[in-house]
Each structure stands twice: as C-alpha cells, then as structure tokens.
Amino acid sequence: MPWLHMIFDAWEDYKRQREQEVREAAEQEAAQLEALAAFADADLGDLEGDEERRSKKDEKKKKKRKDKKDKK
C-alpha cells in the first residue's frame, strides 16, 4: 500500500505548511504592532507647524473670496 504512505506524507506536508503560515502571520502581526507602537510614541511636534501653515493658507483663501465678493 504505497499510496497510503503518500497520502500520509502529503498530510504531514500540509500540516507543516499551515504551521509555517501561522508563524509567519504571527510574526507579521507582531511587526505591525511594533511599528504602530513606534508611530504612537513618535514626537509629533512638527504637526503643529503644519497646522499653522494650513490656517494661514485658509485665511488667505478667505480673504481672496471676500475680495471677489466685494468687487461684484
């Protein structure tokens, strides 16, 4: 019954492959969590400057819109 041995070998290969996929998925999830934690701990002080720049741009746009309305 050599075909029976082939079936069992294929089953063992399948189990090993699934275990490997589970390990890889766990490693990937751990890496993602680590990256997320690093991002959460990052100093985001530069964002304040970006907000100031955005607000200045918004003020300029509002002035332009207001000037256009006044000309009509």
N, C-alpha and C positions, 0 to 999 in steps of 0.2 A: 504494500500500500504506500508507494512513494508519493502519491498525490496527496495523501493525508498529511504527510510531513510538510509538503509545500504549502498547504493551507495554514498549518500552524506557524510556519515561518513567516508567511505573509501577515498573519495576525500579529505576531510579535513585532514585525517591522512597523505595522500600522500603529500599535501602541507606543512604540518608541518615538515615532514621528509626532504623534499627538502630544506626548510629554514634552518633546522639544518645543513644539509650538506654544504650549502653555508657559514654559520657562521664558521663551522669547517675549511673549506678551507681558509677562510679569516684569521682566527687565525694562521693556519699553515704557510700561506704566510708571515704574519707579523713576525712570529718567525724566518723564514728563512731569511728575510731581516735584522732582528736584528742580527742574527748570522753572516751574511755576512758583516754587518757594523762593528761588533766587530772584525772580521778577518781582515778587511781592515785597522782598526785603530791599530791593534796589532803591537808591536815592532818586526821588522823582522831583528834585528841586528845579530842574530845568523846565518843567512843565509850567511853572508859574510865569516864567518869561514868555513862553508861548501864548499863554492866556492874555498877557498884557498886549502882546503884538496883535493878537486876534481882536481884542477890544478896540485898539487904535484903528485897525482896518475897518471895523464895523462903524466906528464913529465917522471915519472919512466917507464911507458909503452913505451914511445917513445924511451927512452934510450935502453930498452931491445930489441925493434925491430931493432934499429940501430946497436946494438952489434951483433945481429943474422945475419944481412945483411953483416956486416964486416967479420964475420967468414967464410962465404961462399966463 
